[in-house]
Structures are given as C-alpha cells and as structure tokens.
Amino acid sequence: MAEFLTKSRARNVFYGGSIFFVVVFIALTVQSHNYVVKTSTAGMPLTEEVALGKHVWERHSCINCHSLHGEGAYFAPEVGNVMTRWGVLDDPEGAYEILDGWMNAQPSGIEGRRQMPHFEITEEEMRGLAEFLRWADQTDTQGWPPNDAG
C-alpha cells in the first residue's frame, strides 16, 4: 500500500526546504560580497575630479555618440580605452592636454564627415573629463568589449 504525505510531513518538508534555501541564499550572498570586495574592478580611486568628469560626460550626453565599455552609441569612437590608445594613461597632465587639444580641434568642418559639436567646457571640467576617461580606462572590464583598437 502506498504511503501518503501527511499534513505534518508536508509542513516539515516546507519548513526544512525553506530553511535550507535561506541558508544557501545567505551563504551565496556572503561569498559574492567577499568576491566583489576582494576583486574590485577599480583601477584608480574615485576622486572628486573623476566625479566632475562623469557629470560633464552626462551633462553633454556624450554617450549619445560615443560608447564607453560597449555601452552607448556607435556613431563616434569607443572611449573606454582612449587614454591607453593615446599613450597618456599614467600621465594626468598629458591626458588633459591631449583631450583639450583634440576637443578644441572639433568639429572638423569637412563636409560629409561626422562632426563633434563644440562644447563650452571650462578648464576644470576638461581636467575632470580627462580624469574620468583615465578612470574608465583603468577599470577592469574583464576583456569587454572586444576592442582591436587598443
């Protein structure tokens, strides 16, 4: 004769299973937290200057044309590793100077070419933008996005 699941057995299975999965959830949460803390993807500190640069990036909607680590539009170049490509990743002053020069050279004025708008950006904001791009360049993206340009 087949044995049926009684009410008390069903209750015990429910509570036992619930406790088991709560313990598994807590263990995985702790393990994930420890992994993230120990393997931070930040390559340099998040400073006030980096935060200013991010605000400049957002205020001028740079992501509408450029991509940053694969996120954004593909109208203009990917800038997630632009400081490495320009060879100024470890040189804050050089990063500012080359970015400032490049931005001041835009738009090109050549008919039929993509053109970047001219933004009124202060020196402080330009330095912040350069630091934000240096910060983004030093972020460990674990190989994403694939980028043959640098």
Helices and strands as residue ranges (DSSP letters): H 7-38, H 48-59, G 62-64, E 67-68, E 71-72, H 82-86, H 92-104, H 123-137
